[in-house]
Amino acid sequence: MKLIGKDGEITKFDYMHWPIFKEFRKTNQFLEAYENIFGVKFVKEEELETSDDNLPSEISDLIKTN
């Protein structure tokens, strides 16, 4: 993650949704790297409300662009 950085081919959205990261997302190593790279804490999908109106703006924007 650190080598890829925030401007690499793998995006925040990818880290949130790609199945390959499912188990890794549960680790402190992932959570710390994500926050260091993107400057925000990782929000687990199950912690979000189902309505787009309740999503943080950066998550809503990611959904709209992907």
PDBQT receptor file of N, H, CA, C and O in Angstrom, charges set to zero:
ATOM      1  N   MET A   1       0.824  -1.191   0.000  1.00  0.00    +0.000 N 
ATOM      2  CA  MET A   1       0.000   0.000   0.000  1.00  0.00    +0.000 C 
ATOM      3  C   MET A   1       0.866   1.251   0.000  1.00  0.00    +0.000 C 
ATOM      4  O   MET A   1       0.593   2.212  -0.719  1.00  0.00    +0.000 OA
ATOM      5  N   LYS A   2       1.906   1.225   0.812  1.00  0.00    +0.000 N 
ATOM      6  H   LYS A   2       2.128   0.444   1.397  1.00  0.00    +0.000 HD
ATOM      7  CA  LYS A   2       2.770   2.408   0.900  1.00  0.00    +0.000 C 
ATOM      8  C   LYS A   2       3.473   2.672  -0.425  1.00  0.00    +0.000 C 
ATOM      9  O   LYS A   2       3.637   3.826  -0.820  1.00  0.00    +0.000 OA
ATOM     10  N   LEU A   3       3.885   1.620  -1.110  1.00  0.00    +0.000 N 
ATOM     11  H   LEU A   3       3.751   0.683  -0.790  1.00  0.00    +0.000 HD
ATOM     12  CA  LEU A   3       4.553   1.800  -2.406  1.00  0.00    +0.000 C 
ATOM     13  C   LEU A   3       3.588   2.321  -3.468  1.00  0.00    +0.000 C 
ATOM     14  O   LEU A   3       3.982   3.119  -4.319  1.00  0.00    +0.000 OA
ATOM     15  N   ILE A   4       2.359   1.891  -3.429  1.00  0.00    +0.000 N 
ATOM     16  H   ILE A   4       2.039   1.243  -2.737  1.00  0.00    +0.000 HD
ATOM     17  CA  ILE A   4       1.356   2.328  -4.397  1.00  0.00    +0.000 C 
ATOM     18  C   ILE A   4       0.948   3.775  -4.119  1.00  0.00    +0.000 C 
ATOM     19  O   ILE A   4       0.766   4.562  -5.048  1.00  0.00    +0.000 OA
ATOM     20  N   GLY A   5       0.807   4.117  -2.854  1.00  0.00    +0.000 N 
ATOM     21  H   GLY A   5       0.955   3.477  -2.099  1.00  0.00    +0.000 HD
ATOM     22  CA  GLY A   5       0.455   5.484  -2.472  1.00  0.00    +0.000 C 
ATOM     23  C   GLY A   5      -0.974   5.854  -2.828  1.00  0.00    +0.000 C 
ATOM     24  O   GLY A   5      -1.765   5.009  -3.248  1.00  0.00    +0.000 OA
ATOM     25  N   LYS A   6      -1.293   7.130  -2.653  1.00  0.00    +0.000 N 
ATOM     26  H   LYS A   6      -0.650   7.816  -2.311  1.00  0.00    +0.000 HD
ATOM     27  CA  LYS A   6      -2.665   7.574  -2.891  1.00  0.00    +0.000 C 
ATOM     28  C   LYS A   6      -2.955   7.871  -4.357  1.00  0.00    +0.000 C 
ATOM     29  O   LYS A   6      -4.119   7.975  -4.744  1.00  0.00    +0.000 OA
ATOM     30  N   ASP A   7      -1.933   8.009  -5.164  1.00  0.00    +0.000 N 
ATOM     31  H   ASP A   7      -0.988   7.925  -4.850  1.00  0.00    +0.000 HD
ATOM     32  CA  ASP A   7      -2.136   8.316  -6.579  1.00  0.00    +0.000 C 
ATOM     33  C   ASP A   7      -1.860   7.129  -7.495  1.00  0.00    +0.000 C 
ATOM     34  O   ASP A   7      -1.732   7.292  -8.709  1.00  0.00    +0.000 OA
ATOM     35  N   GLY A   8      -1.768   5.934  -6.912  1.00  0.00    +0.000 N 
ATOM     36  H   GLY A   8      -1.872   5.802  -5.927  1.00  0.00    +0.000 HD
ATOM     37  CA  GLY A   8      -1.501   4.741  -7.710  1.00  0.00    +0.000 C 
ATOM     38  C   GLY A   8      -2.750   4.210  -8.382  1.00  0.00    +0.000 C 
ATOM     39  O   GLY A   8      -3.823   4.807  -8.299  1.00  0.00    +0.000 OA
ATOM     40  N   GLU A   9      -2.594   3.087  -9.043  1.00  0.00    +0.000 N 
ATOM     41  H   GLU A   9      -1.722   2.602  -9.110  1.00  0.00    +0.000 HD
ATOM     42  CA  GLU A   9      -3.704   2.502  -9.787  1.00  0.00    +0.000 C 
ATOM     43  C   GLU A   9      -4.788   1.930  -8.878  1.00  0.00    +0.000 C 
ATOM     44  O   GLU A   9      -5.935   1.794  -9.302  1.00  0.00    +0.000 OA
ATOM     45  N   ILE A  10      -4.445   1.596  -7.642  1.00  0.00    +0.000 N 
ATOM     46  H   ILE A  10      -3.513   1.707  -7.298  1.00  0.00    +0.000 HD
ATOM     47  CA  ILE A  10      -5.434   1.094  -6.694  1.00  0.00    +0.000 C 
ATOM     48  C   ILE A  10      -5.952   2.282  -5.893  1.00  0.00    +0.000 C 
ATOM     49  O   ILE A  10      -5.177   3.013  -5.276  1.00  0.00    +0.000 OA
ATOM     50  N   THR A  11      -7.257   2.466  -5.909  1.00  0.00    +0.000 N 
ATOM     51  H   THR A  11      -7.886   1.873  -6.411  1.00  0.00    +0.000 HD
ATOM     52  CA  THR A  11      -7.884   3.627  -5.289  1.00  0.00    +0.000 C 
ATOM     53  C   THR A  11      -8.463   3.291  -3.917  1.00  0.00    +0.000 C 
ATOM     54  O   THR A  11      -8.501   2.131  -3.506  1.00  0.00    +0.000 OA
ATOM     55  N   LYS A  12      -8.913   4.338  -3.217  1.00  0.00    +0.000 N 
ATOM     56  H   LYS A  12      -8.882   5.281  -3.551  1.00  0.00    +0.000 HD
ATOM     57  CA  LYS A  12      -9.601   4.134  -1.938  1.00  0.00    +0.000 C 
ATOM     58  C   LYS A  12     -10.793   3.202  -2.127  1.00  0.00    +0.000 C 
ATOM     59  O   LYS A  12     -11.024   2.300  -1.322  1.00  0.00    +0.000 OA
ATOM     60  N   PHE A  13     -11.536   3.429  -3.189  1.00  0.00    +0.000 N 
ATOM     61  H   PHE A  13     -11.348   4.162  -3.843  1.00  0.00    +0.000 HD
ATOM     62  CA  PHE A  13     -12.705   2.601  -3.486  1.00  0.00    +0.000 C 
ATOM     63  C   PHE A  13     -12.296   1.136  -3.638  1.00  0.00    +0.000 C 
ATOM     64  O   PHE A  13     -12.980   0.244  -3.137  1.00  0.00    +0.000 OA
ATOM     65  N   ASP A  14     -11.190   0.892  -4.323  1.00  0.00    +0.000 N 
ATOM     66  H   ASP A  14     -10.635   1.617  -4.730  1.00  0.00    +0.000 HD
ATOM     67  CA  ASP A  14     -10.704  -0.479  -4.523  1.00  0.00    +0.000 C 
ATOM     68  C   ASP A  14     -10.375  -1.135  -3.191  1.00  0.00    +0.000 C 
ATOM     69  O   ASP A  14     -10.738  -2.286  -2.951  1.00  0.00    +0.000 OA
ATOM     70  N   TYR A  15      -9.685  -0.398  -2.326  1.00  0.00    +0.000 N 
ATOM     71  H   TYR A  15      -9.390   0.537  -2.521  1.00  0.00    +0.000 HD
ATOM     72  CA  TYR A  15      -9.355  -0.951  -1.008  1.00  0.00    +0.000 C 
ATOM     73  C   TYR A  15     -10.618  -1.286  -0.220  1.00  0.00    +0.000 C 
ATOM     74  O   TYR A  15     -10.627  -2.237   0.561  1.00  0.00    +0.000 OA
ATOM     75  N   MET A  16     -11.676  -0.518  -0.418  1.00  0.00    +0.000 N 
ATOM     76  H   MET A  16     -11.669   0.255  -1.053  1.00  0.00    +0.000 HD
ATOM     77  CA  MET A  16     -12.931  -0.743   0.307  1.00  0.00    +0.000 C 
ATOM     78  C   MET A  16     -13.709  -1.943  -0.237  1.00  0.00    +0.000 C 
ATOM     79  O   MET A  16     -14.377  -2.634   0.532  1.00  0.00    +0.000 OA
ATOM     80  N   HIS A  17     -13.637  -2.202  -1.537  1.00  0.00    +0.000 N 
ATOM     81  H   HIS A  17     -13.094  -1.641  -2.162  1.00  0.00    +0.000 HD
ATOM     82  CA  HIS A  17     -14.557  -3.152  -2.146  1.00  0.00    +0.000 C 
ATOM     83  C   HIS A  17     -13.946  -4.409  -2.747  1.00  0.00    +0.000 C 
ATOM     84  O   HIS A  17     -14.638  -5.420  -2.873  1.00  0.00    +0.000 OA
ATOM     85  N   TRP A  18     -12.689  -4.376  -3.117  1.00  0.00    +0.000 N 
ATOM     86  H   TRP A  18     -12.127  -3.555  -3.014  1.00  0.00    +0.000 HD
ATOM     87  CA  TRP A  18     -12.115  -5.556  -3.753  1.00  0.00    +0.000 C 
ATOM     88  C   TRP A  18     -12.058  -6.727  -2.769  1.00  0.00    +0.000 C 
ATOM     89  O   TRP A  18     -11.551  -6.575  -1.658  1.00  0.00    +0.000 OA
ATOM     90  N   PRO A  19     -12.567  -7.877  -3.162  1.00  0.00    +0.000 N 
ATOM     91  CA  PRO A  19     -12.565  -9.049  -2.274  1.00  0.00    +0.000 C 
ATOM     92  C   PRO A  19     -11.165  -9.477  -1.839  1.00  0.00    +0.000 C 
ATOM     93  O   PRO A  19     -11.003 -10.044  -0.758  1.00  0.00    +0.000 OA
ATOM     94  N   ILE A  20     -10.166  -9.219  -2.653  1.00  0.00    +0.000 N 
ATOM     95  H   ILE A  20     -10.297  -8.758  -3.531  1.00  0.00    +0.000 HD
ATOM     96  CA  ILE A  20      -8.808  -9.632  -2.288  1.00  0.00    +0.000 C 
ATOM     97  C   ILE A  20      -8.335  -8.968  -0.988  1.00  0.00    +0.000 C 
ATOM     98  O   ILE A  20      -7.464  -9.501  -0.301  1.00  0.00    +0.000 OA
ATOM     99  N   PHE A  21      -8.900  -7.818  -0.656  1.00  0.00    +0.000 N 
ATOM    100  H   PHE A  21      -9.608  -7.385  -1.215  1.00  0.00    +0.000 HD
ATOM    101  CA  PHE A  21      -8.505  -7.102   0.557  1.00  0.00    +0.000 C 
ATOM    102  C   PHE A  21      -9.412  -7.398   1.752  1.00  0.00    +0.000 C 
ATOM    103  O   PHE A  21      -9.235  -6.808   2.818  1.00  0.00    +0.000 OA
ATOM    104  N   LYS A  22     -10.384  -8.305   1.588  1.00  0.00    +0.000 N 
ATOM    105  H   LYS A  22     -10.528  -8.784   0.722  1.00  0.00    +0.000 HD
ATOM    106  CA  LYS A  22     -11.390  -8.557   2.628  1.00  0.00    +0.000 C 
ATOM    107  C   LYS A  22     -10.770  -8.850   3.994  1.00  0.00    +0.000 C 
ATOM    108  O   LYS A  22     -11.133  -8.206   4.978  1.00  0.00    +0.000 OA
ATOM    109  N   GLU A  23      -9.866  -9.781   4.074  1.00  0.00    +0.000 N 
ATOM    110  H   GLU A  23      -9.571 -10.304   3.274  1.00  0.00    +0.000 HD
ATOM    111  CA  GLU A  23      -9.251 -10.136   5.362  1.00  0.00    +0.000 C 
ATOM    112  C   GLU A  23      -8.242  -9.084   5.804  1.00  0.00    +0.000 C 
ATOM    113  O   GLU A  23      -8.131  -8.789   6.994  1.00  0.00    +0.000 OA
ATOM    114  N   PHE A  24      -7.511  -8.522   4.856  1.00  0.00    +0.000 N 
ATOM    115  H   PHE A  24      -7.601  -8.762   3.889  1.00  0.00    +0.000 HD
ATOM    116  CA  PHE A  24      -6.502  -7.507   5.166  1.00  0.00    +0.000 C 
ATOM    117  C   PHE A  24      -7.144  -6.268   5.793  1.00  0.00    +0.000 C 
ATOM    118  O   PHE A  24      -6.554  -5.637   6.669  1.00  0.00    +0.000 OA
ATOM    119  N   ARG A  25      -8.361  -5.920   5.340  1.00  0.00    +0.000 N 
ATOM    120  H   ARG A  25      -8.841  -6.433   4.629  1.00  0.00    +0.000 HD
ATOM    121  CA  ARG A  25      -9.059  -4.750   5.892  1.00  0.00    +0.000 C 
ATOM    122  C   ARG A  25      -9.332  -4.882   7.380  1.00  0.00    +0.000 C 
ATOM    123  O   ARG A  25      -9.562  -3.878   8.055  1.00  0.00    +0.000 OA
ATOM    124  N   LYS A  26      -9.312  -6.084   7.895  1.00  0.00    +0.000 N 
ATOM    125  H   LYS A  26      -9.125  -6.899   7.347  1.00  0.00    +0.000 HD
ATOM    126  CA  LYS A  26      -9.589  -6.337   9.318  1.00  0.00    +0.000 C 
ATOM    127  C   LYS A  26      -8.364  -6.121  10.209  1.00  0.00    +0.000 C 
ATOM    128  O   LYS A  26      -8.479  -6.162  11.434  1.00  0.00    +0.000 OA
ATOM    129  N   THR A  27      -7.200  -5.895   9.612  1.00  0.00    +0.000 N 
ATOM    130  H   THR A  27      -7.106  -5.862   8.617  1.00  0.00    +0.000 HD
ATOM    131  CA  THR A  27      -5.961  -5.800  10.389  1.00  0.00    +0.000 C 
ATOM    132  C   THR A  27      -5.608  -4.347  10.735  1.00  0.00    +0.000 C 
ATOM    133  O   THR A  27      -5.961  -3.406  10.025  1.00  0.00    +0.000 OA
ATOM    134  N   ASN A  28      -4.905  -4.213  11.844  1.00  0.00    +0.000 N 
ATOM    135  H   ASN A  28      -4.618  -4.977  12.421  1.00  0.00    +0.000 HD
ATOM    136  CA  ASN A  28      -4.405  -2.887  12.233  1.00  0.00    +0.000 C 
ATOM    137  C   ASN A  28      -3.406  -2.366  11.208  1.00  0.00    +0.000 C 
ATOM    138  O   ASN A  28      -3.335  -1.161  10.967  1.00  0.00    +0.000 OA
ATOM    139  N   GLN A  29      -2.642  -3.260  10.609  1.00  0.00    +0.000 N 
ATOM    140  H   GLN A  29      -2.701  -4.239  10.805  1.00  0.00    +0.000 HD
ATOM    141  CA  GLN A  29      -1.661  -2.861   9.595  1.00  0.00    +0.000 C 
ATOM    142  C   GLN A  29      -2.367  -2.150   8.441  1.00  0.00    +0.000 C 
ATOM    143  O   GLN A  29      -1.902  -1.109   7.977  1.00  0.00    +0.000 OA
ATOM    144  N   PHE A  30      -3.479  -2.703   7.981  1.00  0.00    +0.000 N 
ATOM    145  H   PHE A  30      -3.857  -3.548   8.359  1.00  0.00    +0.000 HD
ATOM    146  CA  PHE A  30      -4.241  -2.074   6.902  1.00  0.00    +0.000 C 
ATOM    147  C   PHE A  30      -4.798  -0.724   7.359  1.00  0.00    +0.000 C 
ATOM    148  O   PHE A  30      -4.647   0.278   6.661  1.00  0.00    +0.000 OA
ATOM    149  N   LEU A  31      -5.440  -0.697   8.529  1.00  0.00    +0.000 N 
ATOM    150  H   LEU A  31      -5.563  -1.511   9.096  1.00  0.00    +0.000 HD
ATOM    151  CA  LEU A  31      -6.071   0.529   9.013  1.00  0.00    +0.000 C 
ATOM    152  C   LEU A  31      -5.061   1.667   9.168  1.00  0.00    +0.000 C 
ATOM    153  O   LEU A  31      -5.349   2.808   8.807  1.00  0.00    +0.000 OA
ATOM    154  N   GLU A  32      -3.897   1.360   9.698  1.00  0.00    +0.000 N 
ATOM    155  H   GLU A  32      -3.663   0.433   9.992  1.00  0.00    +0.000 HD
ATOM    156  CA  GLU A  32      -2.857   2.372   9.880  1.00  0.00    +0.000 C 
ATOM    157  C   GLU A  32      -2.308   2.854   8.529  1.00  0.00    +0.000 C 
ATOM    158  O   GLU A  32      -2.131   4.054   8.321  1.00  0.00    +0.000 OA
ATOM    159  N   ALA A  33      -2.042   1.917   7.621  1.00  0.00    +0.000 N 
ATOM    160  H   ALA A  33      -2.186   0.942   7.790  1.00  0.00    +0.000 HD
ATOM    161  CA  ALA A  33      -1.515   2.287   6.303  1.00  0.00    +0.000 C 
ATOM    162  C   ALA A  33      -2.537   3.128   5.540  1.00  0.00    +0.000 C 
ATOM    163  O   ALA A  33      -2.172   4.123   4.915  1.00  0.00    +0.000 OA
ATOM    164  N   TYR A  34      -3.790   2.747   5.583  1.00  0.00    +0.000 N 
ATOM    165  H   TYR A  34      -4.087   1.938   6.090  1.00  0.00    +0.000 HD
ATOM    166  CA  TYR A  34      -4.843   3.479   4.885  1.00  0.00    +0.000 C 
ATOM    167  C   TYR A  34      -4.913   4.918   5.381  1.00  0.00    +0.000 C 
ATOM    168  O   TYR A  34      -4.975   5.855   4.585  1.00  0.00    +0.000 OA
ATOM    169  N   GLU A  35      -4.903   5.086   6.696  1.00  0.00    +0.000 N 
ATOM    170  H   GLU A  35      -4.852   4.325   7.343  1.00  0.00    +0.000 HD
ATOM    171  CA  GLU A  35      -4.971   6.436   7.268  1.00  0.00    +0.000 C 
ATOM    172  C   GLU A  35      -3.722   7.247   6.926  1.00  0.00    +0.000 C 
ATOM    173  O   GLU A  35      -3.825   8.434   6.619  1.00  0.00    +0.000 OA
ATOM    174  N   ASN A  36      -2.559   6.628   6.975  1.00  0.00    +0.000 N 
ATOM    175  H   ASN A  36      -2.476   5.663   7.224  1.00  0.00    +0.000 HD
ATOM    176  CA  ASN A  36      -1.320   7.338   6.629  1.00  0.00    +0.000 C 
ATOM    177  C   ASN A  36      -1.296   7.765   5.170  1.00  0.00    +0.000 C 
ATOM    178  O   ASN A  36      -0.828   8.856   4.846  1.00  0.00    +0.000 OA
ATOM    179  N   ILE A  37      -1.797   6.914   4.296  1.00  0.00    +0.000 N 
ATOM    180  H   ILE A  37      -2.177   6.027   4.559  1.00  0.00    +0.000 HD
ATOM    181  CA  ILE A  37      -1.764   7.199   2.861  1.00  0.00    +0.000 C 
ATOM    182  C   ILE A  37      -2.814   8.227   2.460  1.00  0.00    +0.000 C 
ATOM    183  O   ILE A  37      -2.512   9.193   1.760  1.00  0.00    +0.000 OA
ATOM    184  N   PHE A  38      -4.052   8.012   2.910  1.00  0.00    +0.000 N 
ATOM    185  H   PHE A  38      -4.297   7.228   3.480  1.00  0.00    +0.000 HD
ATOM    186  CA  PHE A  38      -5.160   8.832   2.436  1.00  0.00    +0.000 C 
ATOM    187  C   PHE A  38      -5.546   9.975   3.377  1.00  0.00    +0.000 C 
ATOM    188  O   PHE A  38      -6.344  10.837   3.010  1.00  0.00    +0.000 OA
ATOM    189  N   GLY A  39      -4.983   9.984   4.586  1.00  0.00    +0.000 N 
ATOM    190  H   GLY A  39      -4.334   9.284   4.884  1.00  0.00    +0.000 HD
ATOM    191  CA  GLY A  39      -5.250  11.079   5.510  1.00  0.00    +0.000 C 
ATOM    192  C   GLY A  39      -6.612  11.026   6.181  1.00  0.00    +0.000 C 
ATOM    193  O   GLY A  39      -7.028  11.993   6.819  1.00  0.00    +0.000 OA
ATOM    194  N   VAL A  40      -7.306   9.908   6.044  1.00  0.00    +0.000 N 
ATOM    195  H   VAL A  40      -6.968   9.123   5.526  1.00  0.00    +0.000 HD
ATOM    196  CA  VAL A  40      -8.597   9.708   6.712  1.00  0.00    +0.000 C 
ATOM    197  C   VAL A  40      -8.662   8.282   7.232  1.00  0.00    +0.000 C 
ATOM    198  O   VAL A  40      -8.015   7.383   6.695  1.00  0.00    +0.000 OA
ATOM    199  N   LYS A  41      -9.450   8.084   8.284  1.00  0.00    +0.000 N 
ATOM    200  H   LYS A  41      -9.975   8.814   8.720  1.00  0.00    +0.000 HD
ATOM    201  CA  LYS A  41      -9.624   6.736   8.809  1.00  0.00    +0.000 C 
ATOM    202  C   LYS A  41     -10.477   5.925   7.854  1.00  0.00    +0.000 C 
ATOM    203  O   LYS A  41     -11.388   6.449   7.213  1.00  0.00    +0.000 OA
ATOM    204  N   PHE A  42     -10.171   4.647   7.769  1.00  0.00    +0.000 N 
ATOM    205  H   PHE A  42      -9.431   4.222   8.290  1.00  0.00    +0.000 HD
ATOM    206  CA  PHE A  42     -10.957   3.734   6.947  1.00  0.00    +0.000 C 
ATOM    207  C   PHE A  42     -12.304   3.509   7.617  1.00  0.00    +0.000 C 
ATOM    208  O   PHE A  42     -12.375   3.234   8.815  1.00  0.00    +0.000 OA
ATOM    209  N   VAL A  43     -13.361   3.629   6.838  1.00  0.00    +0.000 N 
ATOM    210  H   VAL A  43     -13.303   3.852   5.865  1.00  0.00    +0.000 HD
ATOM    211  CA  VAL A  43     -14.710   3.387   7.337  1.00  0.00    +0.000 C 
ATOM    212  C   VAL A  43     -15.188   2.073   6.747  1.00  0.00    +0.000 C 
ATOM    213  O   VAL A  43     -15.295   1.925   5.530  1.00  0.00    +0.000 OA
ATOM    214  N   LYS A  44     -15.476   1.118   7.628  1.00  0.00    +0.000 N 
ATOM    215  H   LYS A  44     -15.389   1.239   8.617  1.00  0.00    +0.000 HD
ATOM    216  CA  LYS A  44     -15.936  -0.183   7.163  1.00  0.00    +0.000 C 
ATOM    217  C   LYS A  44     -17.324  -0.043   6.567  1.00  0.00    +0.000 C 
ATOM    218  O   LYS A  44     -18.155   0.717   7.064  1.00  0.00    +0.000 OA
ATOM    219  N   GLU A  45     -17.560  -0.776   5.510  1.00  0.00    +0.000 N 
ATOM    220  H   GLU A  45     -16.885  -1.394   5.107  1.00  0.00    +0.000 HD
ATOM    221  CA  GLU A  45     -18.827  -0.707   4.781  1.00  0.00    +0.000 C 
ATOM    222  C   GLU A  45     -20.026  -0.930   5.693  1.00  0.00    +0.000 C 
ATOM    223  O   GLU A  45     -21.041  -0.246   5.566  1.00  0.00    +0.000 OA
ATOM    224  N   GLU A  46     -19.911  -1.883   6.612  1.00  0.00    +0.000 N 
ATOM    225  H   GLU A  46     -19.086  -2.439   6.715  1.00  0.00    +0.000 HD
ATOM    226  CA  GLU A  46     -21.045  -2.186   7.474  1.00  0.00    +0.000 C 
ATOM    227  C   GLU A  46     -21.329  -1.078   8.483  1.00  0.00    +0.000 C 
ATOM    228  O   GLU A  46     -22.391  -1.074   9.107  1.00  0.00    +0.000 OA
ATOM    229  N   GLU A  47     -20.406  -0.145   8.653  1.00  0.00    +0.000 N 
ATOM    230  H   GLU A  47     -19.544  -0.149   8.146  1.00  0.00    +0.000 HD
ATOM    231  CA  GLU A  47     -20.612   0.977   9.564  1.00  0.00    +0.000 C 
ATOM    232  C   GLU A  47     -21.355   2.131   8.891  1.00  0.00    +0.000 C 
ATOM    233  O   GLU A  47     -21.816   3.052   9.565  1.00  0.00    +0.000 OA
ATOM    234  N   LEU A  48     -21.469   2.081   7.570  1.00  0.00    +0.000 N 
ATOM    235  H   LEU A  48     -21.094   1.334   7.022  1.00  0.00    +0.000 HD
ATOM    236  CA  LEU A  48     -22.126   3.148   6.833  1.00  0.00    +0.000 C 
ATOM    237  C   LEU A  48     -23.629   2.904   6.767  1.00  0.00    +0.000 C 
ATOM    238  O   LEU A  48     -24.078   1.758   6.747  1.00  0.00    +0.000 OA
ATOM    239  N   GLU A  49     -24.398   3.978   6.735  1.00  0.00    +0.000 N 
ATOM    240  H   GLU A  49     -24.034   4.909   6.752  1.00  0.00    +0.000 HD
ATOM    241  CA  GLU A  49     -25.837   3.881   6.514  1.00  0.00    +0.000 C 
ATOM    242  C   GLU A  49     -26.063   3.501   5.061  1.00  0.00    +0.000 C 
ATOM    243  O   GLU A  49     -25.195   3.743   4.222  1.00  0.00    +0.000 OA
ATOM    244  N   THR A  50     -27.191   2.920   4.751  1.00  0.00    +0.000 N 
ATOM    245  H   THR A  50     -27.896   2.723   5.432  1.00  0.00    +0.000 HD
ATOM    246  CA  THR A  50     -27.458   2.491   3.387  1.00  0.00    +0.000 C 
ATOM    247  C   THR A  50     -27.835   3.643   2.466  1.00  0.00    +0.000 C 
ATOM    248  O   THR A  50     -27.704   3.517   1.248  1.00  0.00    +0.000 OA
ATOM    249  N   SER A  51     -28.294   4.746   3.007  1.00  0.00    +0.000 N 
ATOM    250  H   SER A  51     -28.401   4.848   3.996  1.00  0.00    +0.000 HD
ATOM    251  CA  SER A  51     -28.686   5.885   2.185  1.00  0.00    +0.000 C 
ATOM    252  C   SER A  51     -27.474   6.715   1.808  1.00  0.00    +0.000 C 
ATOM    253  O   SER A  51     -26.634   7.016   2.657  1.00  0.00    +0.000 OA
ATOM    254  N   ASP A  52     -27.377   7.094   0.515  1.00  0.00    +0.000 N 
ATOM    255  H   ASP A  52     -28.060   6.851  -0.174  1.00  0.00    +0.000 HD
ATOM    256  CA  ASP A  52     -26.271   7.938   0.070  1.00  0.00    +0.000 C 
ATOM    257  C   ASP A  52     -26.258   9.281   0.784  1.00  0.00    +0.000 C 
ATOM    258  O   ASP A  52     -25.203   9.901   0.909  1.00  0.00    +0.000 OA
ATOM    259  N   ASP A  53     -27.417   9.741   1.255  1.00  0.00    +0.000 N 
ATOM    260  H   ASP A  53     -28.275   9.237   1.153  1.00  0.00    +0.000 HD
ATOM    261  CA  ASP A  53     -27.487  11.019   1.958  1.00  0.00    +0.000 C 
ATOM    262  C   ASP A  53     -26.725  10.988   3.270  1.00  0.00    +0.000 C 
ATOM    263  O   ASP A  53     -26.319  12.037   3.771  1.00  0.00    +0.000 OA
ATOM    264  N   ASN A  54     -26.523   9.803   3.836  1.00  0.00    +0.000 N 
ATOM    265  H   ASN A  54     -26.852   8.951   3.428  1.00  0.00    +0.000 HD
ATOM    266  CA  ASN A  54     -25.846   9.670   5.115  1.00  0.00    +0.000 C 
ATOM    267  C   ASN A  54     -24.373   9.310   4.987  1.00  0.00    +0.000 C 
ATOM    268  O   ASN A  54     -23.671   9.188   5.991  1.00  0.00    +0.000 OA
ATOM    269  N   LEU A  55     -23.904   9.139   3.753  1.00  0.00    +0.000 N 
ATOM    270  H   LEU A  55     -24.474   9.238   2.938  1.00  0.00    +0.000 HD
ATOM    271  CA  LEU A  55     -22.508   8.788   3.538  1.00  0.00    +0.000 C 
ATOM    272  C   LEU A  55     -21.620  10.007   3.657  1.00  0.00    +0.000 C 
ATOM    273  O   LEU A  55     -22.026  11.108   3.283  1.00  0.00    +0.000 OA
ATOM    274  N   PRO A  56     -20.400   9.827   4.179  1.00  0.00    +0.000 N 
ATOM    275  CA  PRO A  56     -19.442  10.943   4.130  1.00  0.00    +0.000 C 
ATOM    276  C   PRO A  56     -19.255  11.364   2.675  1.00  0.00    +0.000 C 
ATOM    277  O   PRO A  56     -19.304  10.520   1.780  1.00  0.00    +0.000 OA
ATOM    278  N   SER A  57     -19.045  12.635   2.429  1.00  0.00    +0.000 N 
ATOM    279  H   SER A  57     -19.005  13.320   3.155  1.00  0.00    +0.000 HD
ATOM    280  CA  SER A  57     -18.993  13.146   1.063  1.00  0.00    +0.000 C 
ATOM    281  C   SER A  57     -17.924  12.460   0.216  1.00  0.00    +0.000 C 
ATOM    282  O   SER A  57     -18.141  12.232  -0.974  1.00  0.00    +0.000 OA
ATOM    283  N   GLU A  58     -16.776  12.126   0.805  1.00  0.00    +0.000 N 
ATOM    284  H   GLU A  58     -16.600  12.311   1.771  1.00  0.00    +0.000 HD
ATOM    285  CA  GLU A  58     -15.724  11.497  -0.005  1.00  0.00    +0.000 C 
ATOM    286  C   GLU A  58     -16.138  10.098  -0.450  1.00  0.00    +0.000 C 
ATOM    287  O   GLU A  58     -15.775   9.673  -1.547  1.00  0.00    +0.000 OA
ATOM    288  N   ILE A  59     -16.885   9.380   0.371  1.00  0.00    +0.000 N 
ATOM    289  H   ILE A  59     -17.180   9.725   1.262  1.00  0.00    +0.000 HD
ATOM    290  CA  ILE A  59     -17.355   8.052  -0.001  1.00  0.00    +0.000 C 
ATOM    291  C   ILE A  59     -18.430   8.184  -1.098  1.00  0.00    +0.000 C 
ATOM    292  O   ILE A  59     -18.414   7.459  -2.092  1.00  0.00    +0.000 OA
ATOM    293  N   SER A  60     -19.337   9.101  -0.894  1.00  0.00    +0.000 N 
ATOM    294  H   SER A  60     -19.351   9.690  -0.086  1.00  0.00    +0.000 HD
ATOM    295  CA  SER A  60     -20.395   9.349  -1.884  1.00  0.00    +0.000 C 
ATOM    296  C   SER A  60     -19.790   9.704  -3.232  1.00  0.00    +0.000 C 
ATOM    297  O   SER A  60     -20.240   9.213  -4.267  1.00  0.00    +0.000 OA
ATOM    298  N   ASP A  61     -18.760  10.563  -3.225  1.00  0.00    +0.000 N 
ATOM    299  H   ASP A  61     -18.394  10.962  -2.384  1.00  0.00    +0.000 HD
ATOM    300  CA  ASP A  61     -18.093  10.963  -4.467  1.00  0.00    +0.000 C 
ATOM    301  C   ASP A  61     -17.430   9.764  -5.146  1.00  0.00    +0.000 C 
ATOM    302  O   ASP A  61     -17.480   9.638  -6.369  1.00  0.00    +0.000 OA
ATOM    303  N   LEU A  62     -16.808   8.886  -4.356  1.00  0.00    +0.000 N 
ATOM    304  H   LEU A  62     -16.767   8.989  -3.362  1.00  0.00    +0.000 HD
ATOM    305  CA  LEU A  62     -16.165   7.702  -4.907  1.00  0.00    +0.000 C 
ATOM    306  C   LEU A  62     -17.191   6.788  -5.578  1.00  0.00    +0.000 C 
ATOM    307  O   LEU A  62     -16.938   6.243  -6.653  1.00  0.00    +0.000 OA
ATOM    308  N   ILE A  63     -18.329   6.626  -4.948  1.00  0.00    +0.000 N 
ATOM    309  H   ILE A  63     -18.535   7.068  -4.075  1.00  0.00    +0.000 HD
ATOM    310  CA  ILE A  63     -19.372   5.768  -5.499  1.00  0.00    +0.000 C 
ATOM    311  C   ILE A  63     -19.857   6.333  -6.830  1.00  0.00    +0.000 C 
ATOM    312  O   ILE A  63     -20.072   5.590  -7.788  1.00  0.00    +0.000 OA
ATOM    313  N   LYS A  64     -20.027   7.643  -6.882  1.00  0.00    +0.000 N 
ATOM    314  H   LYS A  64     -19.853   8.247  -6.105  1.00  0.00    +0.000 HD
ATOM    315  CA  LYS A  64     -20.514   8.273  -8.095  1.00  0.00    +0.000 C 
ATOM    316  C   LYS A  64     -19.521   8.164  -9.239  1.00  0.00    +0.000 C 
ATOM    317  O   LYS A  64     -19.926   8.062 -10.397  1.00  0.00    +0.000 OA
ATOM    318  N   THR A  65     -18.206   8.184  -8.933  1.00  0.00    +0.000 N 
ATOM    319  H   THR A  65     -17.877   8.267  -7.993  1.00  0.00    +0.000 HD
ATOM    320  CA  THR A  65     -17.193   8.168  -9.992  1.00  0.00    +0.000 C 
ATOM    321  C   THR A  65     -16.799   6.747 -10.389  1.00  0.00    +0.000 C 
ATOM    322  O   THR A  65     -16.141   6.558 -11.412  1.00  0.00    +0.000 OA
ATOM    323  N   ASN A  66     -17.190   5.744  -9.597  1.00  0.00    +0.000 N 
ATOM    324  H   ASN A  66     -17.725   5.898  -8.766  1.00  0.00    +0.000 HD
ATOM    325  CA  ASN A  66     -16.837   4.358  -9.940  1.00  0.00    +0.000 C 
ATOM    326  C   ASN A  66     -18.057   3.641 -10.317  1.00  0.00    +0.000 C 
ATOM    327  O   ASN A  66     -18.001   2.456 -10.645  1.00  0.00    +0.000 OA
TER     328      ASN A  66
